[in-house]
Amino acid sequence: MIAVVTPAQAKAFADAGFALFEGKEATEGVAYDCRDFVCRLPTSDPRALAVSVS
């Protein structure tokens, strides 16, 4: 599953109780690679986001 959200949407999800989105609304242009409820360090380099299909 992939979620692409704006900072405002991330805040709304966090406010609704989705802990995975907490703290992710502060910076635009940054991506978080989160899998199994764990996120890697944020990146602004699209090449750093590896897409794996299983």
mmCIF entry with sequence, helices, sheets and N, C-alpha, C, O atoms, coordinates in Angstrom:
data_MODEL
# 
_entry.id   MODEL 
# 
_entity.id                         1 
_entity.type                       polymer 
_entity.pdbx_number_of_molecules   1 
# 
_entity_poly.entity_id                      1 
_entity_poly.type                           'polypeptide(L)' 
_entity_poly.nstd_linkage                   no 
_entity_poly.nstd_monomer                   no 
_entity_poly.pdbx_seq_one_letter_code       MIAVVTPAQAKAFADAGFALFEGKEATEGVAYDCRDFVCRLPTSDPRALAVSVS 
_entity_poly.pdbx_seq_one_letter_code_can   MIAVVTPAQAKAFADAGFALFEGKEATEGVAYDCRDFVCRLPTSDPRALAVSVS 
_entity_poly.pdbx_strand_id                 A 
# 
loop_
_entity_poly_seq.entity_id 
_entity_poly_seq.num 
_entity_poly_seq.mon_id 
_entity_poly_seq.hetero 
1 1  MET n 
1 2  ILE n 
1 3  ALA n 
1 4  VAL n 
1 5  VAL n 
1 6  THR n 
1 7  PRO n 
1 8  ALA n 
1 9  GLN n 
1 10 ALA n 
1 11 LYS n 
1 12 ALA n 
1 13 PHE n 
1 14 ALA n 
1 15 ASP n 
1 16 ALA n 
1 17 GLY n 
1 18 PHE n 
1 19 ALA n 
1 20 LEU n 
1 21 PHE n 
1 22 GLU n 
1 23 GLY n 
1 24 LYS n 
1 25 GLU n 
1 26 ALA n 
1 27 THR n 
1 28 GLU n 
1 29 GLY n 
1 30 VAL n 
1 31 ALA n 
1 32 TYR n 
1 33 ASP n 
1 34 CYS n 
1 35 ARG n 
1 36 ASP n 
1 37 PHE n 
1 38 VAL n 
1 39 CYS n 
1 40 ARG n 
1 41 LEU n 
1 42 PRO n 
1 43 THR n 
1 44 SER n 
1 45 ASP n 
1 46 PRO n 
1 47 ARG n 
1 48 ALA n 
1 49 LEU n 
1 50 ALA n 
1 51 VAL n 
1 52 SER n 
1 53 VAL n 
1 54 SER n 
# 
_struct_asym.id          A 
_struct_asym.entity_id   1 
# 
loop_
_struct_conf.conf_type_id 
_struct_conf.id 
_struct_conf.pdbx_PDB_helix_id 
_struct_conf.beg_label_comp_id 
_struct_conf.beg_label_asym_id 
_struct_conf.beg_label_seq_id 
_struct_conf.pdbx_beg_PDB_ins_code 
_struct_conf.end_label_comp_id 
_struct_conf.end_label_asym_id 
_struct_conf.end_label_seq_id 
_struct_conf.pdbx_end_PDB_ins_code 
_struct_conf.beg_auth_comp_id 
_struct_conf.beg_auth_asym_id 
_struct_conf.beg_auth_seq_id 
_struct_conf.end_auth_comp_id 
_struct_conf.end_auth_asym_id 
_struct_conf.end_auth_seq_id 
_struct_conf.pdbx_PDB_helix_class 
_struct_conf.details 
_struct_conf.pdbx_PDB_helix_length 
HELX_P HELX_P1 AA1 PRO A 7  ? ASP A 15 ? PRO A 7  ASP A 15 1 ? 9 
HELX_P HELX_P2 AA2 ALA A 19 ? PHE A 21 ? ALA A 19 PHE A 21 5 ? 3 
HELX_P HELX_P3 AA3 PRO A 46 ? ALA A 48 ? PRO A 46 ALA A 48 5 ? 3 
# 
_struct_conf_type.id          HELX_P 
_struct_conf_type.criteria    ? 
_struct_conf_type.reference   ? 
# 
_struct_sheet.id               AA1 
_struct_sheet.type             ? 
_struct_sheet.number_strands   2 
_struct_sheet.details          ? 
# 
_struct_sheet_order.sheet_id     AA1 
_struct_sheet_order.range_id_1   1 
_struct_sheet_order.range_id_2   2 
_struct_sheet_order.offset       ? 
_struct_sheet_order.sense        anti-parallel 
# 
loop_
_struct_sheet_range.sheet_id 
_struct_sheet_range.id 
_struct_sheet_range.beg_label_comp_id 
_struct_sheet_range.beg_label_asym_id 
_struct_sheet_range.beg_label_seq_id 
_struct_sheet_range.pdbx_beg_PDB_ins_code 
_struct_sheet_range.end_label_comp_id 
_struct_sheet_range.end_label_asym_id 
_struct_sheet_range.end_label_seq_id 
_struct_sheet_range.pdbx_end_PDB_ins_code 
_struct_sheet_range.beg_auth_comp_id 
_struct_sheet_range.beg_auth_asym_id 
_struct_sheet_range.beg_auth_seq_id 
_struct_sheet_range.end_auth_comp_id 
_struct_sheet_range.end_auth_asym_id 
_struct_sheet_range.end_auth_seq_id 
AA1 1 CYS A 34 ? ARG A 35 ? CYS A 34 ARG A 35 
AA1 2 VAL A 38 ? CYS A 39 ? VAL A 38 CYS A 39 
# 
loop_
_atom_site.group_PDB 
_atom_site.id 
_atom_site.type_symbol 
_atom_site.label_atom_id 
_atom_site.label_alt_id 
_atom_site.label_comp_id 
_atom_site.label_asym_id 
_atom_site.label_entity_id 
_atom_site.label_seq_id 
_atom_site.pdbx_PDB_ins_code 
_atom_site.Cartn_x 
_atom_site.Cartn_y 
_atom_site.Cartn_z 
_atom_site.occupancy 
_atom_site.B_iso_or_equiv 
_atom_site.pdbx_formal_charge 
_atom_site.auth_seq_id 
_atom_site.auth_comp_id 
_atom_site.auth_asym_id 
_atom_site.auth_atom_id 
_atom_site.pdbx_PDB_model_num 
ATOM 1   N N  . MET A 1 1  ? 0.842  -1.175  0.000  1.00 0.00 ? 1  MET A N  1 
ATOM 2   C CA . MET A 1 1  ? 0.000  0.000   0.000  1.00 0.00 ? 1  MET A CA 1 
ATOM 3   C C  . MET A 1 1  ? 0.889  1.240   0.000  1.00 0.00 ? 1  MET A C  1 
ATOM 4   O O  . MET A 1 1  ? 1.886  1.303   0.719  1.00 0.00 ? 1  MET A O  1 
ATOM 5   N N  . ILE A 1 2  ? 0.521  2.205   -0.800 1.00 0.00 ? 2  ILE A N  1 
ATOM 6   C CA . ILE A 1 2  ? 1.248  3.463   -0.882 1.00 0.00 ? 2  ILE A CA 1 
ATOM 7   C C  . ILE A 1 2  ? 0.282  4.599   -0.572 1.00 0.00 ? 2  ILE A C  1 
ATOM 8   O O  . ILE A 1 2  ? -0.840 4.637   -1.077 1.00 0.00 ? 2  ILE A O  1 
ATOM 9   N N  . ALA A 1 3  ? 0.737  5.521   0.265  1.00 0.00 ? 3  ALA A N  1 
ATOM 10  C CA . ALA A 1 3  ? -0.058 6.709   0.573  1.00 0.00 ? 3  ALA A CA 1 
ATOM 11  C C  . ALA A 1 3  ? 0.760  7.924   0.195  1.00 0.00 ? 3  ALA A C  1 
ATOM 12  O O  . ALA A 1 3  ? 1.895  8.083   0.644  1.00 0.00 ? 3  ALA A O  1 
ATOM 13  N N  . VAL A 1 4  ? 0.194  8.767   -0.615 1.00 0.00 ? 4  VAL A N  1 
ATOM 14  C CA . VAL A 1 4  ? 0.823  10.031  -0.972 1.00 0.00 ? 4  VAL A CA 1 
ATOM 15  C C  . VAL A 1 4  ? -0.107 11.121  -0.458 1.00 0.00 ? 4  VAL A C  1 
ATOM 16  O O  . VAL A 1 4  ? -1.240 11.259  -0.918 1.00 0.00 ? 4  VAL A O  1 
ATOM 17  N N  . VAL A 1 5  ? 0.391  11.893  0.504  1.00 0.00 ? 5  VAL A N  1 
ATOM 18  C CA . VAL A 1 5  ? -0.458 12.895  1.138  1.00 0.00 ? 5  VAL A CA 1 
ATOM 19  C C  . VAL A 1 5  ? 0.275  14.228  1.241  1.00 0.00 ? 5  VAL A C  1 
ATOM 20  O O  . VAL A 1 5  ? 1.504  14.282  1.263  1.00 0.00 ? 5  VAL A O  1 
ATOM 21  N N  . THR A 1 6  ? -0.492 15.277  1.301  1.00 0.00 ? 6  THR A N  1 
ATOM 22  C CA . THR A 1 6  ? 0.064  16.609  1.531  1.00 0.00 ? 6  THR A CA 1 
ATOM 23  C C  . THR A 1 6  ? 0.333  16.753  3.033  1.00 0.00 ? 6  THR A C  1 
ATOM 24  O O  . THR A 1 6  ? -0.151 15.949  3.829  1.00 0.00 ? 6  THR A O  1 
ATOM 25  N N  . PRO A 1 7  ? 1.099  17.768  3.418  1.00 0.00 ? 7  PRO A N  1 
ATOM 26  C CA . PRO A 1 7  ? 1.303  17.984  4.855  1.00 0.00 ? 7  PRO A CA 1 
ATOM 27  C C  . PRO A 1 7  ? -0.020 18.168  5.613  1.00 0.00 ? 7  PRO A C  1 
ATOM 28  O O  . PRO A 1 7  ? -0.162 17.682  6.735  1.00 0.00 ? 7  PRO A O  1 
ATOM 29  N N  . ALA A 1 8  ? -0.973 18.857  5.011  1.00 0.00 ? 8  ALA A N  1 
ATOM 30  C CA . ALA A 1 8  ? -2.279 19.051  5.669  1.00 0.00 ? 8  ALA A CA 1 
ATOM 31  C C  . ALA A 1 8  ? -3.011 17.722  5.829  1.00 0.00 ? 8  ALA A C  1 
ATOM 32  O O  . ALA A 1 8  ? -3.638 17.478  6.860  1.00 0.00 ? 8  ALA A O  1 
ATOM 33  N N  . GLN A 1 9  ? -2.933 16.873  4.824  1.00 0.00 ? 9  GLN A N  1 
ATOM 34  C CA . GLN A 1 9  ? -3.571 15.562  4.920  1.00 0.00 ? 9  GLN A CA 1 
ATOM 35  C C  . GLN A 1 9  ? -2.885 14.693  5.970  1.00 0.00 ? 9  GLN A C  1 
ATOM 36  O O  . GLN A 1 9  ? -3.550 13.965  6.706  1.00 0.00 ? 9  GLN A O  1 
ATOM 37  N N  . ALA A 1 10 ? -1.552 14.767  6.041  1.00 0.00 ? 10 ALA A N  1 
ATOM 38  C CA . ALA A 1 10 ? -0.824 14.010  7.063  1.00 0.00 ? 10 ALA A CA 1 
ATOM 39  C C  . ALA A 1 10 ? -1.257 14.444  8.449  1.00 0.00 ? 10 ALA A C  1 
ATOM 40  O O  . ALA A 1 10 ? -1.434 13.610  9.338  1.00 0.00 ? 10 ALA A O  1 
ATOM 41  N N  . LYS A 1 11 ? -1.427 15.741  8.639  1.00 0.00 ? 11 LYS A N  1 
ATOM 42  C CA . LYS A 1 11 ? -1.889 16.251  9.945  1.00 0.00 ? 11 LYS A CA 1 
ATOM 43  C C  . LYS A 1 11 ? -3.288 15.752  10.249 1.00 0.00 ? 11 LYS A C  1 
ATOM 44  O O  . LYS A 1 11 ? -3.572 15.358  11.380 1.00 0.00 ? 11 LYS A O  1 
ATOM 45  N N  . ALA A 1 12 ? -4.161 15.762  9.263  1.00 0.00 ? 12 ALA A N  1 
ATOM 46  C CA . ALA A 1 12 ? -5.532 15.294  9.474  1.00 0.00 ? 12 ALA A CA 1 
ATOM 47  C C  . ALA A 1 12 ? -5.550 13.811  9.843  1.00 0.00 ? 12 ALA A C  1 
ATOM 48  O O  . ALA A 1 12 ? -6.298 13.403  10.730 1.00 0.00 ? 12 ALA A O  1 
ATOM 49  N N  . PHE A 1 13 ? -4.733 13.008  9.170  1.00 0.00 ? 13 PHE A N  1 
ATOM 50  C CA . PHE A 1 13 ? -4.652 11.589  9.517  1.00 0.00 ? 13 PHE A CA 1 
ATOM 51  C C  . PHE A 1 13 ? -4.110 11.409  10.934 1.00 0.00 ? 13 PHE A C  1 
ATOM 52  O O  . PHE A 1 13 ? -4.627 10.595  11.699 1.00 0.00 ? 13 PHE A O  1 
ATOM 53  N N  . ALA A 1 14 ? -3.077 12.165  11.282 1.00 0.00 ? 14 ALA A N  1 
ATOM 54  C CA . ALA A 1 14 ? -2.501 12.081  12.633 1.00 0.00 ? 14 ALA A CA 1 
ATOM 55  C C  . ALA A 1 14 ? -3.534 12.481  13.678 1.00 0.00 ? 14 ALA A C  1 
ATOM 56  O O  . ALA A 1 14 ? -3.671 11.826  14.711 1.00 0.00 ? 14 ALA A O  1 
ATOM 57  N N  . ASP A 1 15 ? -4.258 13.564  13.402 1.00 0.00 ? 15 ASP A N  1 
ATOM 58  C CA . ASP A 1 15 ? -5.303 14.018  14.333 1.00 0.00 ? 15 ASP A CA 1 
ATOM 59  C C  . ASP A 1 15 ? -6.416 12.990  14.487 1.00 0.00 ? 15 ASP A C  1 
ATOM 60  O O  . ASP A 1 15 ? -7.072 12.927  15.527 1.00 0.00 ? 15 ASP A O  1 
ATOM 61  N N  . ALA A 1 16 ? -6.626 12.183  13.447 1.00 0.00 ? 16 ALA A N  1 
ATOM 62  C CA . ALA A 1 16 ? -7.671 11.153  13.491 1.00 0.00 ? 16 ALA A CA 1 
ATOM 63  C C  . ALA A 1 16 ? -7.184 9.876   14.180 1.00 0.00 ? 16 ALA A C  1 
ATOM 64  O O  . ALA A 1 16 ? -7.938 8.912   14.316 1.00 0.00 ? 16 ALA A O  1 
ATOM 65  N N  . GLY A 1 17 ? -5.922 9.875   14.614 1.00 0.00 ? 17 GLY A N  1 
ATOM 66  C CA . GLY A 1 17 ? -5.433 8.733   15.367 1.00 0.00 ? 17 GLY A CA 1 
ATOM 67  C C  . GLY A 1 17 ? -4.493 7.806   14.623 1.00 0.00 ? 17 GLY A C  1 
ATOM 68  O O  . GLY A 1 17 ? -4.101 6.768   15.157 1.00 0.00 ? 17 GLY A O  1 
ATOM 69  N N  . PHE A 1 18 ? -4.124 8.159   13.401 1.00 0.00 ? 18 PHE A N  1 
ATOM 70  C CA . PHE A 1 18 ? -3.185 7.332   12.645 1.00 0.00 ? 18 PHE A CA 1 
ATOM 71  C C  . PHE A 1 18 ? -1.764 7.747   13.027 1.00 0.00 ? 18 PHE A C  1 
ATOM 72  O O  . PHE A 1 18 ? -1.215 8.692   12.462 1.00 0.00 ? 18 PHE A O  1 
ATOM 73  N N  . ALA A 1 19 ? -1.180 7.040   13.979 1.00 0.00 ? 19 ALA A N  1 
ATOM 74  C CA . ALA A 1 19 ? 0.108  7.415   14.552 1.00 0.00 ? 19 ALA A CA 1 
ATOM 75  C C  . ALA A 1 19 ? 1.233  7.464   13.514 1.00 0.00 ? 19 ALA A C  1 
ATOM 76  O O  . ALA A 1 19 ? 2.179  8.236   13.670 1.00 0.00 ? 19 ALA A O  1 
ATOM 77  N N  . LEU A 1 20 ? 1.143  6.664   12.477 1.00 0.00 ? 20 LEU A N  1 
ATOM 78  C CA . LEU A 1 20 ? 2.187  6.639   11.454 1.00 0.00 ? 20 LEU A CA 1 
ATOM 79  C C  . LEU A 1 20 ? 2.385  8.015   10.807 1.00 0.00 ? 20 LEU A C  1 
ATOM 80  O O  . LEU A 1 20 ? 3.474  8.318   10.319 1.00 0.00 ? 20 LEU A O  1 
ATOM 81  N N  . PHE A 1 21 ? 1.339  8.845   10.800 1.00 0.00 ? 21 PHE A N  1 
ATOM 82  C CA . PHE A 1 21 ? 1.418  10.160  10.157 1.00 0.00 ? 21 PHE A CA 1 
ATOM 83  C C  . PHE A 1 21 ? 1.841  11.275  11.115 1.00 0.00 ? 21 PHE A C  1 
ATOM 84  O O  . PHE A 1 21 ? 2.011  12.415  10.684 1.00 0.00 ? 21 PHE A O  1 
ATOM 85  N N  . GLU A 1 22 ? 2.014  10.970  12.411 1.00 0.00 ? 22 GLU A N  1 
ATOM 86  C CA . GLU A 1 22 ? 2.390  12.000  13.377 1.00 0.00 ? 22 GLU A CA 1 
ATOM 87  C C  . GLU A 1 22 ? 3.761  12.576  13.053 1.00 0.00 ? 22 GLU A C  1 
ATOM 88  O O  . GLU A 1 22 ? 4.708  11.832  12.800 1.00 0.00 ? 22 GLU A O  1 
ATOM 89  N N  . GLY A 1 23 ? 3.866  13.905  13.060 1.00 0.00 ? 23 GLY A N  1 
ATOM 90  C CA . GLY A 1 23 ? 5.136  14.579  12.804 1.00 0.00 ? 23 GLY A CA 1 
ATOM 91  C C  . GLY A 1 23 ? 5.539  14.643  11.344 1.00 0.00 ? 23 GLY A C  1 
ATOM 92  O O  . GLY A 1 23 ? 6.625  15.130  11.030 1.00 0.00 ? 23 GLY A O  1 
ATOM 93  N N  . LYS A 1 24 ? 4.707  14.172  10.461 1.00 0.00 ? 24 LYS A N  1 
ATOM 94  C CA . LYS A 1 24 ? 5.055  14.148  9.039  1.00 0.00 ? 24 LYS A CA 1 
ATOM 95  C C  . LYS A 1 24 ? 4.472  15.339  8.280  1.00 0.00 ? 24 LYS A C  1 
ATOM 96  O O  . LYS A 1 24 ? 4.604  15.426  7.059  1.00 0.00 ? 24 LYS A O  1 
ATOM 97  N N  . GLU A 1 25 ? 3.831  16.252  9.001  1.00 0.00 ? 25 GLU A N  1 
ATOM 98  C CA . GLU A 1 25 ? 3.187  17.371  8.327  1.00 0.00 ? 25 GLU A CA 1 
ATOM 99  C C  . GLU A 1 25 ? 4.063  18.625  8.310  1.00 0.00 ? 25 GLU A C  1 
ATOM 100 O O  . GLU A 1 25 ? 3.662  19.647  7.753  1.00 0.00 ? 25 GLU A O  1 
ATOM 101 N N  . ALA A 1 26 ? 5.233  18.560  8.904  1.00 0.00 ? 26 ALA A N  1 
ATOM 102 C CA . ALA A 1 26 ? 6.030  19.764  9.102  1.00 0.00 ? 26 ALA A CA 1 
ATOM 103 C C  . ALA A 1 26 ? 6.784  20.240  7.862  1.00 0.00 ? 26 ALA A C  1 
ATOM 104 O O  . ALA A 1 26 ? 7.076  21.430  7.748  1.00 0.00 ? 26 ALA A O  1 
ATOM 105 N N  . THR A 1 27 ? 7.102  19.354  6.943  1.00 0.00 ? 27 THR A N  1 
ATOM 106 C CA . THR A 1 27 ? 7.981  19.726  5.847  1.00 0.00 ? 27 THR A CA 1 
ATOM 107 C C  . THR A 1 27 ? 7.420  19.300  4.503  1.00 0.00 ? 27 THR A C  1 
ATOM 108 O O  . THR A 1 27 ? 7.121  18.125  4.291  1.00 0.00 ? 27 THR A O  1 
ATOM 109 N N  . GLU A 1 28 ? 7.278  20.264  3.590  1.00 0.00 ? 28 GLU A N  1 
ATOM 110 C CA . GLU A 1 28 ? 6.863  19.918  2.229  1.00 0.00 ? 28 GLU A CA 1 
ATOM 111 C C  . GLU A 1 28 ? 8.096  19.503  1.428  1.00 0.00 ? 28 GLU A C  1 
ATOM 112 O O  . GLU A 1 28 ? 9.212  19.936  1.712  1.00 0.00 ? 28 GLU A O  1 
ATOM 113 N N  . GLY A 1 29 ? 7.872  18.657  0.427  1.00 0.00 ? 29 GLY A N  1 
ATOM 114 C CA . GLY A 1 29 ? 8.957  18.234  -0.431 1.00 0.00 ? 29 GLY A CA 1 
ATOM 115 C C  . GLY A 1 29 ? 9.804  17.127  0.161  1.00 0.00 ? 29 GLY A C  1 
ATOM 116 O O  . GLY A 1 29 ? 10.885 16.830  -0.348 1.00 0.00 ? 29 GLY A O  1 
ATOM 117 N N  . VAL A 1 30 ? 9.327  16.518  1.226  1.00 0.00 ? 30 VAL A N  1 
ATOM 118 C CA . VAL A 1 30 ? 10.057 15.442  1.884  1.00 0.00 ? 30 VAL A CA 1 
ATOM 119 C C  . VAL A 1 30 ? 9.209  14.181  1.827  1.00 0.00 ? 30 VAL A C  1 
ATOM 120 O O  . VAL A 1 30 ? 7.996  14.221  2.029  1.00 0.00 ? 30 VAL A O  1 
ATOM 121 N N  . ALA A 1 31 ? 9.862  13.068  1.552  1.00 0.00 ? 31 ALA A N  1 
ATOM 122 C CA . ALA A 1 31 ? 9.155  11.786  1.484  1.00 0.00 ? 31 ALA A CA 1 
ATOM 123 C C  . ALA A 1 31 ? 9.624  10.881  2.616  1.00 0.00 ? 31 ALA A C  1 
ATOM 124 O O  . ALA A 1 31 ? 10.780 10.914  3.039  1.00 0.00 ? 31 ALA A O  1 
ATOM 125 N N  . TYR A 1 32 ? 8.685  10.077  3.084  1.00 0.00 ? 32 TYR A N  1 
ATOM 126 C CA . TYR A 1 32 ? 8.973  9.087   4.117  1.00 0.00 ? 32 TYR A CA 1 
ATOM 127 C C  . TYR A 1 32 ? 8.672  7.712   3.538  1.00 0.00 ? 32 TYR A C  1 
ATOM 128 O O  . TYR A 1 32 ? 7.577  7.473   3.030  1.00 0.00 ? 32 TYR A O  1 
ATOM 129 N N  . ASP A 1 33 ? 9.635  6.817   3.614  1.00 0.00 ? 33 ASP A N  1 
ATOM 130 C CA . ASP A 1 33 ? 9.447  5.439   3.164  1.00 0.00 ? 33 ASP A CA 1 
ATOM 131 C C  . ASP A 1 33 ? 9.108  4.621   4.411  1.00 0.00 ? 33 ASP A C  1 
ATOM 132 O O  . ASP A 1 33 ? 9.989  4.276   5.200  1.00 0.00 ? 33 ASP A O  1 
ATOM 133 N N  . CYS A 1 34 ? 7.828  4.319   4.575  1.00 0.00 ? 34 CYS A N  1 
ATOM 134 C CA . CYS A 1 34 ? 7.353  3.621   5.765  1.00 0.00 ? 34 CYS A CA 1 
ATOM 135 C C  . CYS A 1 34 ? 6.832  2.243   5.371  1.00 0.00 ? 34 CYS A C  1 
ATOM 136 O O  . CYS A 1 34 ? 6.029  2.106   4.448  1.00 0.00 ? 34 CYS A O  1 
ATOM 137 N N  . ARG A 1 35 ? 7.301  1.237   6.082  1.00 0.00 ? 35 ARG A N  1 
ATOM 138 C CA . ARG A 1 35 ? 6.882  -0.145  5.834  1.00 0.00 ? 35 ARG A CA 1 
ATOM 139 C C  . ARG A 1 35 ? 6.710  -0.836  7.172  1.00 0.00 ? 35 ARG A C  1 
ATOM 140 O O  . ARG A 1 35 ? 7.553  -0.705  8.060  1.00 0.00 ? 35 ARG A O  1 
ATOM 141 N N  . ASP A 1 36 ? 5.623  -1.568  7.315  1.00 0.00 ? 36 ASP A N  1 
ATOM 142 C CA . ASP A 1 36 ? 5.351  -2.303  8.551  1.00 0.00 ? 36 ASP A CA 1 
ATOM 143 C C  . ASP A 1 36 ? 5.414  -1.387  9.773  1.00 0.00 ? 36 ASP A C  1 
ATOM 144 O O  . ASP A 1 36 ? 5.958  -1.770  10.809 1.00 0.00 ? 36 ASP A O  1 
ATOM 145 N N  . PHE A 1 37 ? 4.860  -0.185  9.657  1.00 0.00 ? 37 PHE A N  1 
ATOM 146 C CA . PHE A 1 37 ? 4.752  0.796   10.738 1.00 0.00 ? 37 PHE A CA 1 
ATOM 147 C C  . PHE A 1 37 ? 6.095  1.338   11.214 1.00 0.00 ? 37 PHE A C  1 
ATOM 148 O O  . PHE A 1 37 ? 6.204  1.816   12.343 1.00 0.00 ? 37 PHE A O  1 
ATOM 149 N N  . VAL A 1 38 ? 7.121  1.268   10.360 1.00 0.00 ? 38 VAL A N  1 
ATOM 150 C CA . VAL A 1 38 ? 8.435  1.837   10.660 1.00 0.00 ? 38 VAL A CA 1 
ATOM 151 C C  . VAL A 1 38 ? 8.850  2.683   9.465  1.00 0.00 ? 38 VAL A C  1 
ATOM 152 O O  . VAL A 1 38 ? 8.747  2.239   8.322  1.00 0.00 ? 38 VAL A O  1 
ATOM 153 N N  . CYS A 1 39 ? 9.323  3.911   9.729  1.00 0.00 ? 39 CYS A N  1 
ATOM 154 C CA . CYS A 1 39 ? 9.722  4.809   8.649  1.00 0.00 ? 39 CYS A CA 1 
ATOM 155 C C  . CYS A 1 39 ? 11.229 4.998   8.622  1.00 0.00 ? 39 CYS A C  1 
ATOM 156 O O  . CYS A 1 39 ? 11.875 5.126   9.662  1.00 0.00 ? 39 CYS A O  1 
ATOM 157 N N  . ARG A 1 40 ? 11.775 5.014   7.411  1.00 0.00 ? 40 ARG A N  1 
ATOM 158 C CA . ARG A 1 40 ? 13.181 5.368   7.234  1.00 0.00 ? 40 ARG A CA 1 
ATOM 159 C C  . ARG A 1 40 ? 13.319 6.869   7.416  1.00 0.00 ? 40 ARG A C  1 
ATOM 160 O O  . ARG A 1 40 ? 12.319 7.581   7.519  1.00 0.00 ? 40 ARG A O  1 
ATOM 161 N N  . LEU A 1 41 ? 14.553 7.352   7.454  1.00 0.00 ? 41 LEU A N  1 
ATOM 162 C CA . LEU A 1 41 ? 14.765 8.791   7.554  1.00 0.00 ? 41 LEU A CA 1 
ATOM 163 C C  . LEU A 1 41 ? 14.137 9.487   6.353  1.00 0.00 ? 41 LEU A C  1 
ATOM 164 O O  . LEU A 1 41 ? 14.137 8.933   5.254  1.00 0.00 ? 41 LEU A O  1 
ATOM 165 N N  . PRO A 1 42 ? 13.604 10.690  6.543  1.00 0.00 ? 42 PRO A N  1 
ATOM 166 C CA . PRO A 1 42 ? 12.979 11.410  5.432  1.00 0.00 ? 42 PRO A CA 1 
ATOM 167 C C  . PRO A 1 42 ? 14.012 11.773  4.367  1.00 0.00 ? 42 PRO A C  1 
ATOM 168 O O  . PRO A 1 42 ? 15.196 11.942  4.659  1.00 0.00 ? 42 PRO A O  1 
ATOM 169 N N  . THR A 1 43 ? 13.539 11.889  3.136  1.00 0.00 ? 43 THR A N  1 
ATOM 170 C CA . THR A 1 43 ? 14.424 12.244  2.023  1.00 0.00 ? 43 THR A CA 1 
ATOM 171 C C  . THR A 1 43 ? 13.706 13.187  1.061  1.00 0.00 ? 43 THR A C  1 
ATOM 172 O O  . THR A 1 43 ? 12.483 13.155  0.930  1.00 0.00 ? 43 THR A O  1 
ATOM 173 N N  . SER A 1 44 ? 14.483 14.014  0.404  1.00 0.00 ? 44 SER A N  1 
ATOM 174 C CA . SER A 1 44 ? 13.926 14.858  -0.656 1.00 0.00 ? 44 SER A CA 1 
ATOM 175 C C  . SER A 1 44 ? 14.436 14.383  -2.022 1.00 0.00 ? 44 SER A C  1 
ATOM 176 O O  . SER A 1 44 ? 14.169 15.013  -3.045 1.00 0.00 ? 44 SER A O  1 
ATOM 177 N N  . ASP A 1 45 ? 15.169 13.273  -2.025 1.00 0.00 ? 45 ASP A N  1 
ATOM 178 C CA . ASP A 1 45 ? 15.709 12.703  -3.251 1.00 0.00 ? 45 ASP A CA 1 
ATOM 179 C C  . ASP A 1 45 ? 14.829 11.539  -3.706 1.00 0.00 ? 45 ASP A C  1 
ATOM 180 O O  . ASP A 1 45 ? 14.826 10.489  -3.063 1.00 0.00 ? 45 ASP A O  1 
ATOM 181 N N  . PRO A 1 46 ? 14.084 11.701  -4.799 1.00 0.00 ? 46 PRO A N  1 
ATOM 182 C CA . PRO A 1 46 ? 13.183 10.631  -5.254 1.00 0.00 ? 46 PRO A CA 1 
ATOM 183 C C  . PRO A 1 46 ? 13.892 9.309   -5.538 1.00 0.00 ? 46 PRO A C  1 
ATOM 184 O O  . PRO A 1 46 ? 13.281 8.245   -5.434 1.00 0.00 ? 46 PRO A O  1 
ATOM 185 N N  . ARG A 1 47 ? 15.185 9.368   -5.899 1.00 0.00 ? 47 ARG A N  1 
ATOM 186 C CA . ARG A 1 47 ? 15.926 8.140   -6.177 1.00 0.00 ? 47 ARG A CA 1 
ATOM 187 C C  . ARG A 1 47 ? 16.127 7.290   -4.923 1.00 0.00 ? 47 ARG A C  1 
ATOM 188 O O  . ARG A 1 47 ? 16.388 6.091   -5.019 1.00 0.00 ? 47 ARG A O  1 
ATOM 189 N N  . ALA A 1 48 ? 16.005 7.906   -3.755 1.00 0.00 ? 48 ALA A N  1 
ATOM 190 C CA . ALA A 1 48 ? 16.201 7.185   -2.496 1.00 0.00 ? 48 ALA A CA 1 
ATOM 191 C C  . ALA A 1 48 ? 14.987 6.326   -2.136 1.00 0.00 ? 48 ALA A C  1 
ATOM 192 O O  . ALA A 1 48 ? 15.046 5.519   -1.208 1.00 0.00 ? 48 ALA A O  1 
ATOM 193 N N  . LEU A 1 49 ? 13.898 6.502   -2.865 1.00 0.00 ? 49 LEU A N  1 
ATOM 194 C CA . LEU A 1 49 ? 12.679 5.745   -2.570 1.00 0.00 ? 49 LEU A CA 1 
ATOM 195 C C  . LEU A 1 49 ? 12.612 4.544   -3.504 1.00 0.00 ? 49 LEU A C  1 
ATOM 196 O O  . LEU A 1 49 ? 12.244 4.670   -4.673 1.00 0.00 ? 49 LEU A O  1 
ATOM 197 N N  . ALA A 1 50 ? 12.960 3.418   -2.992 1.00 0.00 ? 50 ALA A N  1 
ATOM 198 C CA . ALA A 1 50 ? 12.928 2.186   -3.776 1.00 0.00 ? 50 ALA A CA 1 
ATOM 199 C C  . ALA A 1 50 ? 11.525 1.610   -3.721 1.00 0.00 ? 50 ALA A C  1 
ATOM 200 O O  . ALA A 1 50 ? 10.930 1.496   -2.649 1.00 0.00 ? 50 ALA A O  1 
ATOM 201 N N  . VAL A 1 51 ? 11.013 1.255   -4.860 1.00 0.00 ? 51 VAL A N  1 
ATOM 202 C CA . VAL A 1 51 ? 9.688  0.653   -4.933 1.00 0.00 ? 51 VAL A CA 1 
ATOM 203 C C  . VAL A 1 51 ? 9.872  -0.851  -5.091 1.00 0.00 ? 51 VAL A C  1 
ATOM 204 O O  . VAL A 1 51 ? 10.483 -1.323  -6.050 1.00 0.00 ? 51 VAL A O  1 
ATOM 205 N N  . SER A 1 52 ? 9.335  -1.585  -4.138 1.00 0.00 ? 52 SER A N  1 
ATOM 206 C CA . SER A 1 52 ? 9.412  -3.041  -4.236 1.00 0.00 ? 52 SER A CA 1 
ATOM 207 C C  . SER A 1 52 ? 7.998  -3.590  -4.398 1.00 0.00 ? 52 SER A C  1 
ATOM 208 O O  . SER A 1 52 ? 7.073  -3.190  -3.691 1.00 0.00 ? 52 SER A O  1 
ATOM 209 N N  . VAL A 1 53 ? 7.859  -4.484  -5.312 1.00 0.00 ? 53 VAL A N  1 
ATOM 210 C CA . VAL A 1 53 ? 6.569  -5.099  -5.577 1.00 0.00 ? 53 VAL A CA 1 
ATOM 211 C C  . VAL A 1 53 ? 6.671  -6.562  -5.192 1.00 0.00 ? 53 VAL A C  1 
ATOM 212 O O  . VAL A 1 53 ? 7.557  -7.285  -5.649 1.00 0.00 ? 53 VAL A O  1 
ATOM 213 N N  . SER A 1 54 ? 5.732  -6.988  -4.328 1.00 0.00 ? 54 SER A N  1 
ATOM 214 C CA . SER A 1 54 ? 5.773  -8.390  -3.935 1.00 0.00 ? 54 SER A CA 1 
ATOM 215 C C  . SER A 1 54 ? 4.540  -9.130  -4.375 1.00 0.00 ? 54 SER A C  1 
ATOM 216 O O  . SER A 1 54 ? 4.415  -10.328 -4.121 1.00 0.00 ? 54 SER A O  1 
# 
